[in-house]
Amino acid sequence: MKTIIIDPGHGGPDTGATGFGLREADIALQLSEMVGQHFGNFEDVAVSFTRNRNTSSSYPGPPDGLYKRIKYANDKNADLFLSLHCNSGGGSGFESYIAKGSPARTQRIQKAINESVLGYLKGYGIGPHGNATKNDTQGAHSRIAVLRDTKMSAVLLECLFIDNARENKLLRDHRFLDGLARAIVKGVATAFGLKEDKPKPMYRVIVDGQVIFDTAYEDKIVDAVTKAIQKQAREINLTKA
């Protein structure tokens, strides 16, 4: 079983970049949810999110939400940390980042995602922003932390420029975002050799007010409920993820 941590960039009071009334935090969350759903089409993979619609971070810890996310991923013993963002600054296109000195495995994952995403974006006349494959050595940029301090392979994607009028319009298009999510998942699936399966519904498991799984399939649900019953939990809730 492969565990993928999906990290929707920013959130809470941190809106991220903005452009034409659109907020990066909102687009990152919407795209992340689509990515999570598409992973449900593959065998032996589970996803978990660093935040959802109601939180800036899933993990209770230090005030710095960035390090909450890192600790959350490390505690899950995940196989991949996938951080989703939009770019800004007057440019155009797609780019991805990994930490400087990342192992060959991480480089392969980045390459597979780039090939899939850029293949999809080509249909919209969009290419890479400069060299799409980048090593993040910008110490002043907070993104380096989630790439450097996570214990698993970590890739950060900058999905178009929110302050580019044409790309902003695409980021508002549900069909475009869904296609982008499919392309991201296809790249990860290629890198990990995941096999396609029938789509599976995902559920959130909450025991006595604590989120046990924010996205879980049947086998994990059964295990979580069994353990909760053994511990004589007062309340068990299952909601559609």
NORFENHU-V778666 format. One line per field, one symbol per residue. ss: DSSP state (H for helix, E for strand, L for the rest). burial: b if it has 16 or more other C-alpha atoms within 10 Angstrom, else e. A space follows every 10 residues. Layout:
ss->???
burial->???
This chain:
ss->LEEEEEEELL ELLELLLEEL LEEHHHHHHH HHHHHHHHHL LELLEEEEEL LLLLLLLLLL LLLLHHHHHH HHHHHHLLLE EEEEEEELLL LLLEEEEEEL LLLHHHHHHH HHHHHHHHHH HHLLLLLEEE EEEEEELLLL LLHHHHHHLL LLEEEEEEEE ELLLHHHHHH HLLHHHHHHH HHHHHHHHHH HHLLLELLLL LLEEEEELLE EEEEEELHHH HHHHHHHHHH LLLLLEEEEE L
burial->eebbbbbbbb bbeeebbbee ebbbbbbbbb bbbbbbbbbb bbbebbbbbb bbeeebbbbe eeeebbbbbb bbbbeebbbb bbbbbbbbee ebbbbbbbbe eeeeebbbbb bbbbebbbeb beeeebbbbe ebbbbbeeee eebbebbbeb bbbbbbbbbb bbbbeebbeb beeeebbbbb bbbbbbbbbe bbebeeeeeb ebbbbbbeee ebbbbbbeeb beebbeebee eeeeeeebee e
